[in-house]
Amino acid sequence: MDVLNRMEGNSLVTGMKDATIEDILGLAYLTDLSFEQLALIESALLFVGVRDGVVSVQSVQAELGERLKVDSLKTLFFALSHAGVLTRQERDRRGYAYDRYHVDSSRLHQIMQQVALVRRVLAHLQVKEEQAGRVELVATLPDTLPLNPEIRRSISSLAAALHRLISEAEKEVIILSPFFET
């Protein structure tokens, strides 16, 4: 848990103009994307961005080929836009997948590092939970983040989860949070 506290004070997170812990958690919860796929996407975004000056879902998908579903890439584009990594330069009347974006390469790298860190923390917490009793990660995500409905249903309400955890506690409750929203 100390990792989350250090992350909140880390300049990689706090130094970003629009990215929040929720943005990073939202990206980390895109569970259908492996570490390898995220690294491939980061490379493709940078390559296409340098080559063409802008990126689109379609141009990055063309670079990745069959290694990633278009829907996963659309969701990632939305999340990266929300985090301030991608800035829309031009709307395309053919649809969202053809809109053109500028990539902030240093911000992309920072966000991807933070996503990798959060995913490691989540995996570590899951192992700890299995080994030592009950640990539950409770998080909020932006309502506008287009997540798979199955994933969205798996994330419980913050207020309900906190109430349940406090009511069921036998010894202590430890809450680590950079902020609470109600």
C-alpha positions in Angstrom: 0.0 0.0 0.0 3.0 2.3 0.5 3.4 2.2 -3.2 0.1 3.9 -3.8 1.0 6.6 -1.3 4.3 7.2 -3.0 2.6 7.2 -6.4 0.2 9.9 -5.3 3.1 12.2 -4.3 5.1 11.2 -7.3 5.7 14.0 -9.8 4.9 11.6 -12.7 1.3 11.8 -11.4 1.0 15.1 -9.8 3.0 16.9 -12.4 0.5 16.0 -15.2 -1.9 18.7 -16.0 -5.1 16.6 -16.5 -4.2 13.0 -15.6 -5.6 11.9 -12.2 -5.2 8.7 -10.2 -8.7 7.8 -11.6 -7.4 8.1 -15.2 -4.5 5.8 -14.4 -6.8 3.3 -12.5 -9.1 3.4 -15.5 -6.3 2.5 -17.8 -5.0 -0.2 -15.4 -8.5 -1.7 -15.3 -8.5 -2.3 -19.0 -7.9 -6.0 -18.1 -8.2 -7.4 -21.6 -4.9 -5.7 -22.4 -1.7 -7.4 -21.3 1.6 -5.6 -20.5 2.9 -6.7 -23.9 -0.1 -5.3 -25.7 0.2 -2.0 -23.8 3.9 -1.8 -24.8 3.0 -2.6 -28.4 0.3 0.1 -28.4 2.7 2.7 -26.9 5.3 1.8 -29.6 2.7 2.0 -32.4 1.4 5.4 -31.1 4.9 6.8 -31.1 5.9 5.3 -34.4 2.7 6.5 -36.2 2.8 9.9 -34.4 6.3 10.5 -35.6 5.7 9.2 -39.1 2.4 10.9 -39.8 2.4 13.7 -37.3 -1.0 12.5 -36.0 -2.6 9.2 -35.0 -6.0 7.7 -35.4 -7.5 4.4 -34.1 -7.4 3.2 -37.7 -3.7 4.2 -38.4 -2.6 2.6 -35.1 -4.7 -0.5 -35.8 -3.2 -0.8 -39.3 0.3 -0.7 -37.6 -0.7 -3.4 -35.0 -2.5 -5.7 -37.4 -4.3 -8.6 -35.8 -2.5 -8.3 -32.5 -5.3 -6.2 -30.9 -9.1 -5.8 -31.3 -10.3 -2.5 -32.6 -12.8 -2.1 -29.7 -9.9 -2.4 -27.2 -8.0 0.2 -29.1 -11.0 2.6 -29.2 -11.4 2.2 -25.5 -7.7 2.9 -24.9 -7.9 6.0 -27.2 -10.8 7.3 -25.2 -9.0 6.8 -21.9 -5.7 8.3 -23.2 -7.7 11.3 -24.5 -9.3 11.8 -21.1 -5.8 11.6 -19.5 -4.5 14.3 -21.7 -2.1 12.1 -23.7 -4.0 12.4 -27.0 -5.4 15.8 -28.2 -7.9 15.7 -31.0 -6.7 17.7 -33.9 -9.4 16.9 -36.5 -12.8 15.2 -36.4 -13.5 12.9 -39.3 -17.1 12.5 -40.6 -16.5 8.7 -41.0 -16.5 8.4 -37.3 -14.5 8.3 -34.1 -12.0 5.7 -35.4 -10.8 8.1 -38.0 -10.4 11.2 -35.8 -6.8 12.5 -35.8 -4.9 13.1 -32.6 -1.6 14.6 -31.5 0.4 12.4 -29.2 2.2 13.9 -26.2 5.0 11.3 -26.2 6.5 12.2 -22.8 3.1 12.1 -21.2 2.3 8.8 -22.9 5.4 7.3 -21.5 4.7 8.6 -18.0 1.1 7.4 -18.0 2.1 3.9 -19.3 4.8 3.7 -16.6 2.1 4.6 -14.0 -0.4 2.1 -15.4 2.3 -0.7 -15.3 3.0 0.3 -11.6 -0.7 0.2 -10.7 -1.2 -3.1 -12.4 1.7 -4.6 -10.4 0.2 -3.2 -7.2 -3.2 -4.7 -8.1 -1.6 -8.1 -8.8 0.4 -7.8 -5.6 -2.7 -7.0 -3.6 -4.5 -9.9 -5.1 -1.7 -12.3 -4.1 -1.7 -10.8 -0.6 -5.4 -11.2 -0.3 -5.1 -14.9 -1.3 -2.3 -15.5 1.2 -3.2 -13.5 4.3 -6.9 -13.0 4.5 -9.0 -10.3 3.1 -7.8 -7.3 1.3 -10.2 -5.5 -1.0 -9.3 -2.8 -3.5 -12.1 -0.3 -3.9 -11.8 2.3 -6.6 -13.9 4.8 -8.5 -13.6 5.3 -12.3 -14.9 8.1 -14.5 -18.5 7.4 -15.6 -17.5 8.5 -19.1 -14.8 5.7 -19.4 -16.2 3.2 -21.9 -15.5 -0.1 -20.2 -16.6 -3.5 -21.0 -20.0 -3.9 -19.2 -18.7 -7.0 -17.4 -15.8 -5.0 -16.0 -18.1 -2.1 -15.1 -20.4 -4.5 -13.1 -17.4 -5.9 -11.3 -16.5 -2.5 -9.7 -18.8 -1.9 -6.8 -20.1 1.4 -5.5 -17.5 3.1 -3.3 -20.0 4.1 -0.6 -21.6 0.6 -0.5 -18.2 -1.2 -0.5 -16.8 1.0 2.3 -20.0 0.6 4.4 -19.8 -3.2 3.9 -16.1 -3.4 4.7 -16.4 -1.3 7.9 -19.5 -3.2 9.1 -17.8 -6.6 8.5 -14.4 -5.6 10.0 -13.3 -7.8 12.9 -10.1 -6.0 13.9 -9.3 -2.9 11.9 -9.9 -1.1 8.6 -7.1 0.7 6.8 -8.2 3.1 4.2 -5.6 4.6 1.8 -6.8 7.3 -0.5 -5.4 10.4 -2.0 -9.0 11.9 -1.8 -12.6 10.9 -1.3 -15.4 11.8 -3.6 -19.0 11.5 -2.6 
